[in-house]
Amino acid sequence: MKRENLILLADAYKYAHHKLYMPGTTNIYSYLESRGGMFSQTVFFGLQYFLKEYLQGPAFTQQDLDEAADFLPQVFGRDDVFDKSKFQYILDKYNGHLPVKIKAVAEGTAVPTGNALMTIENTDPECYWLTNFLETLLMQVWYPCTVATLSSEVRKVVTQFYAETATEGSEAGIDFVLNDFGFRGVSSVESAKLGGAAHLLSFSGSDNLAASVMTKNYYAAQKVYGLSIPATEHSICTLLGQQGELEVFKHVLDTFPTGTIACVSDSYNIFRACEEYWGEDLKQQILNRQGTLVIRPDSGDPVMTLLRIFKILFSKFGYTVNAKGYKVLPQQIRVIQGDGVNYEAIKVIYQQLKANYISAENLVLGMGGALLQKVDRDTQKFALKCSSAVVGGKQIDVEKHPTELDAEGNVTQSFKKSKAGRLKLVKINGIFKTVNQLDNPGLADELITVFENGALINELSFEQVKANLNQ
């Protein structure tokens, strides 16, 4: 399948920059950082996908260049903006291999915000304009980084409540607490792949097949990491109408007499379903199964709904009290909440379970749009900025340091201040810090070369990426 035309994968205004940089410019060096945001650290992930999909090898062809040369003058309404010769130079001299060098922190690494995660610079002085031309495309790494960060932070919350309320030895279940329901809710298949793979760094539960395929195709994953179970939807549970709901529920249990299955149970009345159908008519069949039935509500206030459901299930199926003093349903019955789930809601849900002496191990979660779609570049405040240049043979530290007005009209220094100079990311007493390359010469640079002149370097497997997050 033909690649996207790389020459057309940039913001339109960038095509004039080869003329707008000062004469004598031969090197542009830029860095990527997460400047702050919702979480205090950011998990770096997804760059290898973009390098393989868009930049590796000959990144464009003569056909691509001819297409762009015909198209771009129409965009600007003039023929003195796009200069075909700039790309023709790369095609003729490098056969379309991009003369840039990219360094990055190892994927899977969680780095405190405000640090350089990646640097990029041109390796041919004629291609000084190419560094930030690639910003538009490479900036999209914000998306898998942000989803990886969000999923990792959810795991921290779940782990905390397991430590406080769950039975000792049940921690293995954490891998399946947060399930990716997001494929249908994202804007593209590419988003499903990238975001879904980012989620798999922290959890194994996923209905997003594109994510597991992506980890194998772009990160050489040695196994399928996104795992799922048989589950119903409303088209199944409403097939016989309200009067036939019990029959459908029994059919579900009969069809999968062993293993874990999930059944949406709010088609008509979730509380009647739990009290009468699951809790009385099908109770013995459930308790006799070699496996777990997971009941799924799908409407209403999550906290109020869950507390009432657990009250009913404890009454009908009984419970044990673990050593920490929290109620645990029989292993044959659990609940999954997949409606209205986001990071803040998860914290509230588990806090309320704890307040009502309900162990966290009774509940798993599904997260769709809030996991893969309700994030943006400002969730973790991503930016790519030039910090160094060579003009007229002289290396120059470059930075922006804007002032701004706050809501009261006071002049303040903006958080958008950028870094200056050629940078490296080091660890001082185990803590990441971004410094000038000339500083701390004895400390190794955590930014390693991952791409140079069209070739991938230091490629990582998905197993290595997961291990980096779990260090």
C-alpha positions in Angstrom: 0.0 0.0 0.0 1.3 3.4 -0.9 2.5 5.6 1.9 1.1 9.0 2.6 2.9 11.7 0.7 5.3 13.0 3.3 5.9 16.2 1.5 2.3 17.2 2.1 2.2 16.2 5.8 3.0 19.6 7.3 1.2 22.8 8.2 0.9 24.9 5.1 2.8 27.9 6.6 6.0 25.8 7.0 6.7 25.7 3.2 7.9 29.3 3.3 10.4 28.7 6.1 13.3 27.8 3.9 13.2 31.5 2.8 12.4 33.0 6.2 15.3 31.5 8.2 18.1 34.0 8.3 20.6 33.6 5.4 23.6 31.6 6.5 21.5 29.2 8.7 23.0 25.7 8.4 21.6 23.9 11.5 18.3 23.9 13.4 18.1 21.8 16.6 14.8 21.3 18.3 13.4 19.4 21.2 10.1 17.9 22.3 8.8 18.2 25.9 5.6 17.8 27.9 5.5 21.2 29.7 3.1 20.2 32.4 -0.6 19.2 32.5 -2.9 16.8 34.1 -0.2 14.5 35.5 3.3 15.4 36.9 5.1 12.9 34.6 4.6 11.7 31.1 5.2 8.2 29.7 7.0 8.4 26.4 5.6 6.1 23.7 4.8 5.8 20.1 7.7 7.5 18.3 8.9 4.2 16.8 5.5 3.9 15.0 5.9 7.3 13.4 9.4 6.6 12.3 8.5 3.3 10.7 5.3 4.4 9.2 6.4 7.8 7.7 10.1 8.5 7.9 12.1 5.2 7.5 13.9 4.5 4.3 13.1 6.6 1.2 10.5 8.8 2.8 9.1 10.1 -0.5 9.5 9.5 -4.2 9.7 11.6 -7.4 6.0 10.9 -7.9 5.3 12.4 -4.4 7.4 15.4 -5.2 5.7 16.0 -8.5 2.3 15.7 -6.9 3.3 18.3 -4.2 4.8 20.6 -6.8 1.5 20.7 -8.6 -0.6 21.0 -5.5 1.1 23.5 -3.3 1.1 26.5 -5.6 -2.7 26.2 -5.6 -2.7 26.3 -1.8 -0.9 29.6 -1.7 -2.1 31.2 -4.9 1.5 32.0 -5.8 4.5 30.1 -7.1 7.3 31.6 -5.0 6.6 29.8 -1.7 7.1 26.1 -2.3 10.6 25.4 -3.6 10.7 22.0 -5.3 14.5 22.0 -5.5 14.7 21.7 -1.7 13.1 18.2 -1.8 14.7 17.4 -5.1 18.1 17.8 -3.4 17.2 15.1 -0.8 15.8 12.9 -3.5 18.9 13.2 -5.7 21.6 13.1 -3.0 20.0 10.7 -0.5 17.4 8.8 -2.6 14.7 10.3 -0.4 16.3 9.3 2.9 15.9 12.2 5.3 19.1 13.8 6.5 18.0 14.3 10.1 19.1 12.8 13.5 16.5 12.1 16.2 17.4 11.2 19.8 14.8 10.2 22.3 14.4 8.8 25.8 13.7 5.0 25.7 10.0 4.4 25.0 8.1 3.3 28.1 10.1 5.6 30.3 8.1 7.9 32.7 9.7 11.3 32.8 8.7 14.3 35.0 7.1 17.0 32.9 9.3 19.9 31.9 12.1 17.7 30.5 13.3 17.0 26.9 11.8 13.8 25.6 13.2 14.0 22.1 15.6 16.1 20.0 15.8 16.5 16.2 18.3 18.2 14.0 19.4 18.2 10.3 22.6 16.4 9.4 23.1 18.2 6.1 23.6 22.0 6.3 21.5 22.5 3.1 18.5 21.0 4.9 18.3 23.3 7.9 14.6 23.8 7.0 13.8 20.1 7.4 14.1 19.9 11.2 10.9 21.9 12.0 9.2 21.0 8.8 8.8 17.5 10.4 7.3 19.1 13.6 3.7 18.7 12.3 4.0 15.0 11.9 6.3 14.2 14.9 4.2 16.3 17.3 1.5 13.7 16.9 3.5 11.5 19.3 1.6 13.5 22.0 -1.3 11.2 21.5 0.2 7.8 22.4 2.3 9.4 25.1 -0.8 11.0 26.7 -2.9 7.8 26.5 0.0 5.8 28.0 0.3 8.3 30.8 -3.4 8.3 31.5 -3.6 4.5 31.6 -0.5 4.3 33.8 -2.0 6.8 36.3 -5.2 4.8 36.4 -3.2 1.7 37.3 -1.6 3.6 40.2 -5.1 4.5 41.5 -6.3 0.9 41.1 -3.1 -0.5 42.8 -3.6 1.9 45.7 -7.2 0.7 46.4 -6.2 -3.0 45.9 -3.5 -2.5 48.5 -6.0 -0.9 50.9 -9.0 -3.2 50.4 -8.4 -6.3 48.3 -7.5 -9.8 49.4 -3.8 -10.6 49.5 -2.8 -12.4 46.4 -5.5 -10.9 44.2 -3.1 -8.3 42.7 -2.7 -10.3 39.5 -6.3 -9.2 38.7 -5.2 -5.6 38.3 -4.0 -6.4 34.8 -7.6 -6.7 33.7 -9.2 -4.0 35.8 -9.2 -1.3 33.1 -10.5 -2.6 29.7 -10.1 -0.6 26.4 -13.6 -0.1 25.0 -12.5 2.8 22.8 -12.1 1.5 19.2 -15.6 2.7 18.1 -15.2 6.1 19.8 -11.9 7.3 18.2 -11.6 9.5 15.2 -9.6 7.0 13.1 -8.2 3.4 12.9 -4.7 4.9 13.5 -5.9 6.5 16.7 -7.3 3.1 17.8 -3.9 1.5 17.1 -1.8 4.1 18.8 -4.0 4.7 21.8 -4.9 1.1 22.3 -1.2 0.0 22.2 -0.4 2.8 24.7 -3.0 1.3 27.1 -1.5 -2.1 26.8 1.6 -0.9 28.5 -0.3 -0.8 31.8 -3.3 -3.2 31.3 -4.1 -6.4 29.4 -7.9 -6.0 29.1 -8.8 -4.8 25.6 -11.5 -5.2 23.0 -9.4 -3.1 20.6 -7.8 -5.6 18.3 -6.1 -2.9 16.3 -3.9 -2.2 19.3 -2.5 -5.7 19.5 -1.9 -5.9 15.8 0.0 -2.6 16.0 2.3 -3.9 18.8 3.2 -6.9 16.6 3.7 -4.9 13.4 5.6 -2.0 14.8 7.2 -3.3 18.0 7.7 -6.9 17.2 5.6 -8.1 20.2 6.2 -11.7 20.9 2.5 -12.4 21.9 -0.9 -10.8 21.8 -1.1 -8.4 24.7 -4.8 -7.3 24.4 -7.0 -10.0 25.9 -10.8 -10.2 26.0 -13.7 -12.4 27.0 -17.1 -13.4 25.4 -19.6 -10.6 26.2 -23.1 -9.6 25.2 -24.5 -6.3 23.9 -28.0 -4.9 24.0 -28.9 -6.4 20.6 -28.5 -9.8 22.2 -30.2 -9.2 25.5 -33.2 -7.4 24.0 -33.8 -9.9 21.2 -36.8 -11.6 22.9 -38.2 -8.5 24.5 -38.5 -7.7 28.2 -40.4 -10.9 28.8 -37.6 -13.0 27.3 -34.7 -11.4 29.1 -34.4 -14.3 31.6 -34.3 -16.8 28.7 -31.5 -14.8 27.1 -29.5 -14.7 30.3 -29.9 -18.5 30.7 -28.8 -19.0 27.1 -25.7 -17.0 27.8 -24.8 -19.2 30.7 -25.6 -22.3 28.8 -23.5 -21.2 25.8 -20.3 -20.6 27.9 -20.6 -23.0 30.9 -16.9 -22.3 31.8 -14.6 -19.3 31.9 -15.3 -15.6 32.3 -18.2 -14.1 30.5 -19.8 -10.6 30.7 -23.5 -9.8 30.3 -25.0 -6.3 30.0 -28.0 -6.4 32.3 -29.6 -2.9 32.2 -31.8 -3.4 29.1 -34.9 -3.0 31.2 -34.2 -3.0 35.0 -30.7 -3.7 36.2 -31.9 -4.1 39.8 -34.6 -6.6 38.9 -32.1 -8.5 36.8 -29.6 -8.7 39.7 -32.3 -9.5 42.3 -34.5 -11.9 40.5 -32.9 -13.3 37.3 -29.2 -13.6 38.4 -29.8 -13.7 42.1 -32.6 -16.2 42.2 -33.6 -18.0 38.9 -30.0 -18.5 37.8 -28.2 -18.3 41.1 -27.3 -22.0 41.4 -26.2 -22.2 37.7 -23.9 -19.3 38.3 -22.4 -20.7 41.5 -21.9 -24.1 39.9 -19.9 -22.6 36.9 -16.2 -23.1 36.6 -15.7 -19.4 35.8 -17.0 -16.0 36.5 -20.1 -14.1 35.4 -19.4 -10.3 35.1 -22.6 -8.3 35.3 -22.6 -5.0 33.4 -24.7 -2.0 34.2 -24.7 0.6 31.4 -26.7 3.6 32.6 -27.3 5.8 35.6 -25.0 7.4 38.1 -22.1 5.0 38.4 -21.6 5.3 42.2 -25.2 5.0 43.2 -25.9 2.2 40.7 -22.9 0.2 41.8 -23.6 0.5 45.5 -27.2 -0.7 45.0 -26.0 -3.6 42.7 -23.5 -4.7 45.3 -26.0 -4.5 48.0 -28.3 -6.8 46.1 -25.5 -9.2 45.1 -24.2 -9.5 48.6 -27.7 -10.3 49.8 -28.3 -12.9 47.1 -24.9 -14.6 46.7 -23.4 -13.9 50.1 -19.9 -12.7 50.7 -16.7 -13.2 52.7 -14.9 -10.5 54.6 -11.2 -10.5 53.8 -8.3 -9.9 56.3 -8.5 -6.1 55.6 -12.2 -6.0 56.6 -13.8 -5.6 53.1 -16.6 -7.7 51.5 -15.8 -10.0 48.6 -18.4 -11.7 46.4 -18.0 -15.4 45.6 -15.5 -15.8 42.8 -18.2 -16.8 40.3 -19.7 -13.3 40.3 -18.2 -9.8 39.6 -19.3 -6.5 38.2 -18.0 -4.3 35.3 -18.7 -0.6 35.1 -18.2 0.7 31.5 -20.5 3.8 31.4 -19.3 7.2 32.5 -15.8 6.0 33.4 -12.9 8.5 33.4 -9.9 9.2 35.6 -11.7 11.3 38.2 -14.8 9.0 38.2 -12.5 6.0 38.8 -11.1 7.6 42.0 -14.6 8.4 43.2 -16.0 5.0 42.5 -13.2 3.2 44.4 -13.4 5.7 47.3 -17.1 5.0 47.6 -16.6 1.2 47.5 -14.0 1.6 50.2 -16.3 3.8 52.3 -18.9 1.0 52.1 -16.4 -1.8 53.0 -16.5 -3.3 49.5 -13.3 -4.7 48.2 -11.8 -3.3 45.0 -11.5 -6.8 43.6 -15.3 -7.0 43.1 -15.2 -4.5 40.2 -13.5 -4.1 36.9 -13.9 -1.2 34.5 -14.3 -0.4 30.8 -13.2 2.9 29.4 -13.8 4.1 25.9 -13.9 7.7 24.8 -12.4 9.0 28.0 -9.4 6.7 27.5 -8.7 7.2 23.7 -10.6 10.3 22.6 -11.1 12.8 25.4 -7.4 13.8 25.5 -5.6 16.5 23.5 -2.2 18.0 23.0 -2.7 20.2 26.0 -3.6 17.4 28.4 0.1 17.1 29.0 1.0 20.4 27.3 3.3 19.1 24.5 5.5 21.4 22.5 8.4 21.1 20.1 10.7 24.2 20.0 14.0 25.2 18.5 16.7 25.6 21.2 19.8 25.9 19.1 20.9 27.0 15.6 24.0 27.5 13.6 24.0 30.8 11.6 27.0 32.0 9.7 29.1 29.3 11.3 28.2 30.3 14.8 26.2 28.2 17.3 23.4 30.2 18.9 21.3 29.3 21.9 17.7 29.9 20.9 14.7 30.3 23.3 11.4 32.0 23.7 10.6 33.7 27.0 7.2 35.4 26.7 5.3 37.6 29.1 1.6 37.4 29.3 -1.4 38.9 31.1 -3.2 36.8 33.8 -6.9 37.0 34.4 -6.5 40.1 36.6 -4.5 41.9 34.0 -1.1 41.5 35.7 2.0 41.0 33.5 3.6 37.6 34.3 6.1 35.2 32.9 4.5 32.6 30.7 4.9 28.8 31.4 5.7 28.6 27.7 9.3 29.7 28.2 11.4 27.3 26.2 14.8 25.8 26.8 18.0 27.1 25.2 21.0 25.3 23.8 21.9 21.8 22.8 20.3 19.5 25.5 20.7 16.2 27.2 18.5 14.4 29.7 20.4 13.1 32.7 19.7 11.4 35.9 20.9 13.0 39.1 20.3 10.9 42.2 17.8 8.9 40.2 15.8 12.0 39.1 15.6 13.1 35.5 16.9 16.6 34.7 17.4 18.4 31.3 20.7 20.2 31.1 23.0 21.7 28.5 25.2 19.1 26.8 28.2 20.9 28.2 27.0 20.5 31.8 27.5 17.4 33.9 29.9 15.7 31.4 30.2 12.7 33.6 26.5 11.8 33.4 25.2 9.7 30.5 22.6 11.2 28.2 19.3 9.4 28.5 18.4 10.6 25.0 19.7 8.0 22.6 19.8 8.0 18.8 16.8 6.3 17.3 16.8 7.6 13.8 19.6 8.9 11.5 19.6 9.6 7.8 16.6 7.5 7.1 17.5 4.5 9.3 16.0 3.3 12.5 18.6 2.8 15.3 18.1 1.1 18.7 14.7 -0.3 17.8 12.7 -1.5 20.8 10.4 -4.5 21.2 7.0 -4.1 23.0 8.4 -6.3 25.8 11.3 -3.8 26.3 8.9 -0.9 26.3 6.7 -2.5 28.9 9.7 -3.3 31.0 10.9 0.3 30.9 7.5 1.5 32.3 7.7 -1.1 35.1 11.2 -0.2 36.3 
